[in-house]
Amino acid sequence: MAARPIWRGHLRLALVTCPIALHNAERSSGSLNFHLINPKTGSRVRMVTLDAGTDEEISRRDLVKGYEFEKDRYVLMEDEDFEKARIESSSTLTVDKFVDLDSIDPLYFDSCYYMVPDGDAGQDVYVVLHDAIAQSKRAALSRLVMARRERAVAIRPMGKGLVLHTLREPRDLYSAEDLFDGIPEEKPDPEMVKLATQLIDRQAAKFEPADTEDRYETRLREVIAAKLQGEGITPNAPAAPRGDNVIDLMAALKRSLGQEATGKNGSQDSPHEPAPADKPAAKRRTATRKRA
């Protein structure tokens, strides 16, 4: 049975609308969760809420939210304050504009949701909008109110359907300028870039969902299964460190491509020694010349 949608409404493009529903694309139950346990009793540990000033235990229902505007100084917020800032929710996702999908840096993508037709009434409109967005190679930008918070969203095609991504704001991200300023601006050797490009082309392949597997969590699940069965599990041997110290980048790139480094005189060393059968033939030719 399909999961219940988390949001229902309409997708609107100008005067065209169709009923849609949003479903969670992310599954939190897929990750391992652990509890803190007292090993002496086998019981879970209960967290106690304490006042940081008096160390007195406080009930959570007596607490209010506060914003720290200075060190250890807070402005207290009541429910009425949050209501004043609340954005009126709408059941319509109105497309504001379309942008090139490649122009949205992946850093801005946050949570994702599957967008599907809600019922049979608007399926024909949904299919038309999907194909039009897919052919344009663009993403539709809109806004959605979820849990009192308004989020900017991007809608893009995925297979036969549409996917909605909530977008992070610039203030949600650290600036990269201070970190990237130290990178040299000089252009690298074009020949080395060419070799690196050939190396990239050689390892080019199609993305598979299995490429994203968390191998640590997979191994951890095996450990848990073994403990439940009362068995042991042998840890993986650590990978042996590389013994070579790459000094010459050009030579390293050529070795990566399976080439031999070029000598100082510009000629390449032959990768193969003469075949053993060739050496006696050469000796016979030398002896014949001496007798002559």
C-alpha positions as CSV (number, residue, x, y, z in Angstrom):
1,M,0.0,0.0,0.0
2,A,1.4,3.4,-1.0
3,A,2.3,5.8,1.7
4,R,-0.1,8.7,2.5
5,P,0.9,12.0,0.8
6,I,2.3,14.7,3.0
7,W,0.8,17.5,1.0
8,R,-2.1,17.9,-1.4
9,G,-2.8,20.8,-3.7
10,H,-2.6,22.0,-7.3
11,L,0.3,22.8,-9.6
12,R,-0.4,25.9,-11.7
13,L,1.4,27.2,-14.8
14,A,-0.3,30.4,-16.0
15,L,-4.0,29.3,-16.5
16,V,-3.2,25.6,-16.5
17,T,-3.6,23.6,-13.3
18,C,-3.7,20.0,-12.2
19,P,-4.2,18.3,-8.8
20,I,-1.0,16.9,-7.3
21,A,0.2,15.2,-4.2
22,L,3.6,15.1,-2.6
23,H,5.2,12.0,-1.1
24,N,8.4,11.6,0.9
25,A,11.3,10.4,-1.3
26,E,13.7,10.0,1.7
27,R,13.2,7.2,4.1
28,S,14.7,7.8,7.6
29,S,13.9,4.2,8.6
30,G,16.6,3.0,6.2
31,S,19.4,4.3,8.5
32,L,20.7,2.6,11.7
33,N,19.6,4.2,14.9
34,F,21.2,3.5,18.3
35,H,20.1,4.2,21.9
36,L,22.3,4.8,24.9
37,I,22.1,1.8,27.2
38,N,23.4,1.2,30.7
39,P,25.4,-2.0,30.2
40,K,25.0,-3.1,33.9
41,T,21.2,-3.2,33.6
42,G,20.5,-3.3,29.9
43,S,18.1,-0.4,30.2
44,R,17.9,2.7,28.1
45,V,19.2,5.9,29.6
46,R,16.6,8.7,30.2
47,M,17.7,12.2,29.5
48,V,16.9,14.7,32.2
49,T,16.2,18.4,31.4
50,L,18.1,20.6,33.8
51,D,18.3,24.3,34.3
52,A,21.8,25.4,33.4
53,G,21.9,28.0,36.2
54,T,20.4,26.0,39.1
55,D,20.8,22.4,38.0
56,E,17.1,21.9,38.9
57,E,15.1,19.4,36.8
58,I,12.5,21.1,34.6
59,S,9.5,19.6,32.8
60,R,9.6,20.1,29.1
61,R,6.0,21.3,29.0
62,D,7.1,24.3,31.1
63,L,9.8,25.4,28.6
64,V,9.6,28.1,26.0
65,K,11.8,28.8,23.0
66,G,14.5,31.5,23.1
67,Y,16.8,33.2,20.6
68,E,20.4,34.0,21.8
69,F,21.1,37.5,20.6
70,E,24.2,37.8,22.9
71,K,26.3,35.4,24.8
72,D,24.0,33.8,27.4
73,R,21.3,36.4,26.7
74,Y,18.0,35.3,25.1
75,V,14.8,36.9,23.8
76,L,11.9,34.6,24.8
77,M,9.4,33.7,22.1
78,E,5.8,32.9,22.6
79,D,3.4,31.1,20.3
80,E,1.8,34.4,19.4
81,D,5.2,35.6,18.1
82,F,5.5,32.7,15.7
83,E,1.9,33.3,14.6
84,K,2.8,36.9,13.6
85,A,5.6,35.6,11.3
86,R,3.5,32.8,9.9
87,I,3.0,32.7,6.1
88,E,-0.5,32.0,4.9
89,S,-0.4,28.5,3.5
90,S,-1.8,27.9,0.0
91,S,-2.9,24.8,-1.7
92,T,-1.6,26.0,-5.1
93,L,2.0,25.7,-6.3
94,T,2.3,28.5,-8.7
95,V,5.3,28.4,-11.0
96,D,7.2,31.7,-10.8
97,K,9.8,31.1,-13.5
98,F,11.8,28.5,-15.3
99,V,15.6,28.3,-15.0
100,D,18.3,26.1,-16.6
101,L,18.6,23.0,-14.5
102,D,22.4,23.2,-14.7
103,S,22.3,26.7,-13.3
104,I,21.2,25.4,-9.9
105,D,24.3,24.4,-8.0
106,P,23.7,21.0,-6.3
107,L,24.7,22.7,-3.0
108,Y,21.2,24.3,-2.9
109,F,19.2,21.1,-3.2
110,D,17.8,20.0,0.2
111,S,15.0,17.5,0.8
112,C,13.2,15.9,-2.1
113,Y,9.6,14.7,-2.7
114,Y,7.8,12.8,-5.4
115,M,5.1,14.8,-7.1
116,V,2.3,12.7,-8.6
117,P,-1.1,13.3,-10.0
118,D,-3.8,13.4,-7.2
119,G,-6.6,11.3,-8.7
120,D,-7.5,10.7,-12.3
121,A,-8.9,14.1,-13.2
122,G,-5.6,15.9,-13.9
123,Q,-3.4,13.1,-15.3
124,D,-3.6,14.4,-18.9
125,V,-2.5,17.9,-17.8
126,Y,0.3,16.4,-15.6
127,V,1.7,14.4,-18.5
128,V,1.7,17.5,-20.7
129,L,3.5,19.6,-18.1
130,H,6.0,16.8,-17.4
131,D,6.9,16.4,-21.1
132,A,7.1,20.2,-21.6
133,I,9.5,20.7,-18.6
134,A,11.6,17.7,-19.7
135,Q,12.0,19.0,-23.3
136,S,12.9,22.5,-22.0
137,K,15.7,21.0,-19.8
138,R,14.7,23.5,-17.2
139,A,13.4,23.5,-13.6
140,A,10.3,25.2,-12.4
141,L,10.7,27.4,-9.4
142,S,7.9,27.9,-6.9
143,R,7.2,28.3,-3.2
144,L,5.6,25.9,-0.7
145,V,4.5,26.3,2.9
146,M,5.3,23.3,5.0
147,A,5.2,23.2,8.8
148,R,4.6,27.0,9.0
149,R,7.8,27.6,7.0
150,E,7.8,28.8,3.4
151,R,10.3,27.1,1.3
152,A,11.6,27.9,-2.2
153,V,11.3,24.7,-4.3
154,A,12.5,23.5,-7.7
155,I,10.5,21.0,-9.8
156,R,12.3,18.8,-12.3
157,P,11.4,15.7,-14.3
158,M,12.4,12.2,-13.2
159,G,11.4,9.3,-15.4
160,K,7.7,9.5,-16.0
161,G,7.1,11.8,-13.0
162,L,8.2,15.0,-11.4
163,V,10.4,15.5,-8.3
164,L,10.2,18.6,-6.0
165,H,13.3,19.7,-4.2
166,T,13.3,22.2,-1.4
167,L,16.1,24.7,-1.8
168,R,18.6,26.0,0.7
169,E,19.1,29.7,1.1
170,P,22.5,31.3,0.6
171,R,22.7,32.1,4.3
172,D,22.3,28.3,5.0
173,L,25.7,27.8,3.3
174,Y,29.2,28.7,4.2
175,S,31.0,31.0,1.7
176,A,33.6,29.2,-0.4
177,E,35.5,32.3,-1.3
178,D,37.8,32.3,1.7
179,L,38.6,28.6,1.1
180,F,39.1,28.9,-2.6
181,D,41.1,32.1,-2.6
182,G,44.3,30.2,-1.9
183,I,44.0,28.1,-5.1
184,P,46.6,29.2,-7.7
185,E,45.1,31.0,-10.7
186,E,47.9,30.0,-13.1
187,K,46.8,27.8,-15.9
188,P,48.2,24.3,-15.8
189,D,50.3,22.6,-18.5
190,P,47.8,21.8,-21.4
191,E,49.5,18.5,-22.0
192,M,48.9,17.4,-18.5
193,V,45.3,18.5,-18.7
194,K,45.0,16.5,-21.9
195,L,46.4,13.4,-20.2
196,A,44.1,13.9,-17.2
197,T,41.1,14.2,-19.5
198,Q,42.1,11.0,-21.2
199,L,42.2,9.3,-17.8
200,I,38.7,10.7,-17.0
201,D,37.3,9.4,-20.4
202,R,38.8,6.0,-19.7
203,Q,37.0,5.7,-16.4
204,A,33.7,7.2,-17.6
205,A,30.7,5.0,-16.8
206,K,27.0,5.3,-16.2
207,F,25.8,6.3,-12.7
208,E,24.2,3.4,-10.7
209,P,22.3,3.8,-7.5
210,A,24.6,1.1,-6.0
211,D,27.4,3.6,-6.3
212,T,26.0,5.5,-3.3
213,E,26.1,2.5,-0.9
214,D,27.4,3.3,2.6
215,R,29.8,0.4,2.9
216,Y,30.5,1.2,6.6
217,E,26.8,0.9,7.4
218,T,26.5,-2.3,5.3
219,R,29.4,-3.8,7.3
220,L,27.9,-2.6,10.5
221,R,24.6,-4.4,9.7
222,E,26.6,-7.6,9.2
223,V,28.2,-7.1,12.6
224,I,24.8,-6.6,14.2
225,A,23.4,-9.7,12.5
226,A,26.4,-11.8,13.6
227,K,26.0,-10.6,17.2
228,L,22.3,-11.5,17.1
229,Q,23.3,-15.0,16.0
230,G,26.0,-15.3,18.5
231,E,28.7,-15.4,15.9
232,G,31.9,-13.4,15.4
233,I,32.9,-11.4,12.3
234,T,36.4,-10.8,11.1
235,P,37.3,-7.2,10.4
236,N,38.4,-6.2,7.0
237,A,42.2,-5.9,6.6
238,P,43.3,-2.3,6.2
239,A,44.4,-1.4,2.7
240,A,48.1,-1.5,2.3
241,P,49.6,2.0,1.8
242,R,51.1,2.9,-1.5
243,G,54.9,2.6,-1.5
244,D,55.6,4.9,-4.4
245,N,56.1,8.6,-3.9
246,V,54.7,10.5,-6.9
247,I,57.0,13.3,-7.7
248,D,56.6,13.9,-11.5
249,L,52.9,14.6,-12.2
250,M,53.4,14.1,-16.0
251,A,55.0,10.7,-15.4
252,A,52.3,9.8,-12.9
253,L,49.6,10.7,-15.5
254,K,51.3,8.7,-18.2
255,R,51.7,5.7,-15.9
256,S,48.0,5.9,-15.0
257,L,47.3,5.7,-18.7
258,G,49.6,2.7,-19.1
259,Q,52.3,4.7,-20.9
260,E,56.0,4.7,-20.4
261,A,57.7,7.9,-19.4
262,T,59.5,9.7,-22.2
263,G,63.3,9.9,-22.0
264,K,65.3,13.1,-22.0
265,N,66.2,12.7,-25.7
266,G,62.5,12.7,-26.6
267,S,62.3,9.0,-27.6
268,Q,60.2,6.5,-25.7
269,D,61.8,3.5,-24.2
270,S,60.6,0.2,-25.7
271,P,58.2,-1.5,-23.3
272,H,59.4,-5.0,-24.4
273,E,62.8,-6.7,-24.4
274,P,63.8,-8.5,-27.7
275,A,62.4,-12.0,-27.8
276,P,64.8,-14.8,-26.8
277,A,64.5,-16.4,-30.2
278,D,65.9,-13.2,-31.9
279,K,69.3,-13.3,-30.0
280,P,70.7,-16.6,-31.6
281,A,69.7,-15.3,-35.1
282,A,71.7,-12.1,-34.4
283,K,74.7,-14.1,-33.3
284,R,74.6,-16.2,-36.5
285,R,74.5,-13.1,-38.7
286,T,77.6,-11.7,-36.8
287,A,79.5,-15.0,-37.3
288,T,78.7,-15.0,-41.0
289,R,80.0,-11.5,-41.4
290,K,83.3,-12.4,-39.6
291,R,83.9,-15.5,-41.8
292,A,83.3,-13.4,-44.9
